[in-house]
Structures are given as structure tokens and as C-alpha cells.
Amino acid sequence: MFRLNHLKTEVSAAALALAMLCSVPAARAAGAIDYKKLIDQTAPALVTVKFVLKVQGAAGQREIEREFTGVMIDPQGMVLCSSVQLGTSKLMRRFRGTATPTDIKVLVGDDTEGVEAKLIASDSDLDLSWVQIKKPSDKGYAFVDFSKSRNVSIGAPLLTISRMDKFFDRAVVINEGHLGGKTKKPRELLVPTDSLGVTPGMPIFAKDGSTVGVVVIQSPDPEDMAANPRMAGQSTAVLILPSAKVIKATKRAQATAKEDEEDDDEGNAETKTPPAASKPAG
């Protein structure tokens, strides 16, 4: 009888141990981040921005062909970009020259030619620029909705999604890291850990797929850096602008673009020849 009870106890213990071993992968799976799901949801909103940067400096003018990845942020063809990537950053003032992005094209999906687009606004302090496709598709575009966001605590896991360059067929890649800290100056910013592998202009996500913000390059004004050269290396950082700030800045950009369009319409109206008066019927 003792042996039978002892055998039952060993069998029960073995069964419990097996159940615990099986539950470990299940628990890990439950808390795991679904990379494929995030790629499927987000990759269609990652577009390639191609342009020619006209640089005017002491050595004269030159033209540089460039391309980088931007993120579609509404179905009507507005693309959020890094000002540093587009050449509209305040850092250009350090080189005592001007840079103007021209011949802008946006490549969506498998498109290899691109559609014409224009720069509608830039915020050099935030390192953000907004590009608008001139003739958007009637079907609309996949986009990243920054209003579906969440606040995260220090130590929380973060994900960033980006594309490799043309040589690697612009493959989509996810990097994972954590929120390492927060700043209050020069503005509210999130500090990622080095492991995140951030790219300027790319969105950052929480583990549930909601947006956290966008990657920006922050630095002092070029004039301040010129006065204190040591500041340049110590005070330039790649950080995360929270989603709420991205939304607020985008609304300002849209308002600025609307005002510019109205000004253009008024200017054209002053130079246009008024239409000939039509004769009344009869």
C-alpha cells in the first residue's frame, strides 16, 4: 500500500512538473510582442521619399540625390519626415549655406517611380517636416494613427519599425529596446535605450502596437554651438517626441499650409484677367 501511494505521489509530482514546464512557454508567448502583426499593420504606411537637395554654399551650388523612409500619417497622402533627412534642419545653418529639397517624389508600396509631392511645412526645432502628395489616390493610403497612443513608464519595452536601404530591397526591420528616461528641457522628450536602434523620422510603438512617438534629432541652435564648440557633441541626441506633441505640431503644419494656399490663391486672383461678362439669354 505504501509503495502504491508513493508511486501515485511521484506520478502526481511528475505531472505537475510537466505542467509547469509547459506553462512557461505559454506565459512567455502571452507576454511576447507580435513582430509580424506590427509589421503587417505598419509596413504599408512606411514610404520612400526621393528628392534632389539643392545646396548653396561658399563653394557654389550643387545638387544631391537622396532618399529616406517617411511615414504616412493620414489617408490623404501626408507624410511625416525628419527635417535632418530632408535637409530642412536648422543644423544646415552650421555650414553657412542653404539647402532646398526639390523634385520630391513619394514611393508607396511596390511603386518604383513615385508620385509628385511638395513640402508644406517644417519645424526645425522639432526636427519634423511634412510632405504632401499632390494628387492622392482615390483609394486612400495606409497610415500610422498617432492619436492611438499611450503613455509609457521608464523601463517599458519599446519597438521601432524601419526600412533598410535600396541595396537590401528596403526590407522592413523591427528593433526592440526600452524607455530609458524622460526630459523636460528643451521640451518633453523620451530617451530610448541604445538597444532600440532608432532612425530619425520613424514611429515608436508600445508592445501592444499603440504609438508612443516619433524619433527626432535634438540639438542646440547652431549659433549656441558656434559659441561653445564642446556643446555640439554633448548636447545633440536622438530622442523620441511623444505622440501628443506630434499631433499638435501636425495641426500647426496643416494650418500653415492652408494659410499659404489661401495667400497663393489671393495672389493669383490679383494677376488673373477677369472672365468676360456673358450676355443674358434672350
Secondary structure, DSSP 8 states (H G I E B T S, - for coil): -HHHHHHHHHHHHHHHHHHHHHHHHHHHHHHS--HHHHHHHHGGGEEEEEEEEEEEETTEEEEEEEEEEEEE-STT-EEEEEHHHHT-SGGGGGGT-EEEEEEEEEE-TT-SS-EEEEEEEEETTTTEEEEEESS--TT------TTSB----TT-EEEEEEE--GGGTT-EEEEEEEEEEEE-SSS-EEEE-GGG---TT-EEE-TTS-EEEEEEEE---HHHHHH-HHHHHHH-EEEEEEHHHHHHHHHHHHHHHHHHHHHHHHHHHHHS----------
